[in-house]
Amino acid sequence: MAKRWVMFTFTAETITEPIIYNLGQQFKIVTNIRQADLTEDRGWIILELDGEDQDIEAGIAWVISKGVRVDPVSGD
């Protein structure tokens, strides 16, 4: 199992979609929200992703395809 920290940045178009829930369900990734700052029309979330490397990679690619910006985050 691998762990990766990432920041998702949401726009007005993506903020209402259940992207984190679907990420965990579709790609067998455990998501742990570490920090977040959200409003009605935008926001960011720092997540710890836990799963197989290939599942995390596929999940991140899917999130990007949904219009969410994904950036790596280092450490705690």
DAUR-V900835 format. One record per residue. N is the residue number from 1. OMEGA is omega in whole degrees, -180 to 180 (* if undefined). NEAR is the number of other C-alpha atoms within 10 Angstrom. Layout:
n: [N;N]
omega: [OMEGA;OMEGA]
near: [NEAR;NEAR]
This chain:
n: [1;2;3;4;5;6;7;8;9;10;11;12;13;14;15;16;17;18;19;20;21;22;23;24;25;26;27;28;29;30;31;32;33;34;35;36;37;38;39;40;41;42;43;44;45;46;47;48;49;50;51;52;53;54;55;56;57;58;59;60;61;62;63;64;65;66;67;68;69;70;71;72;73;74;75;76]
omega: [180;174;177;176;180;172;174;176;-175;175;178;-178;-174;-172;-176;-179;180;-173;-179;177;-179;177;180;-178;-173;-173;178;178;173;-179;178;180;-178;177;177;173;-175;170;-179;-173;176;177;178;178;172;-176;166;179;-178;-179;177;-178;-177;177;178;179;180;179;179;178;179;179;178;180;178;177;179;176;-180;178;177;176;-180;170;-179;*]
near: [8;12;15;17;19;21;20;21;20;22;17;11;12;16;18;12;11;9;17;18;12;14;21;18;12;12;18;15;24;17;20;13;14;13;11;13;10;12;11;9;12;15;16;19;18;21;21;20;22;19;18;15;15;11;18;23;14;15;21;21;13;16;18;13;10;13;13;21;16;18;12;12;13;7;8;6]
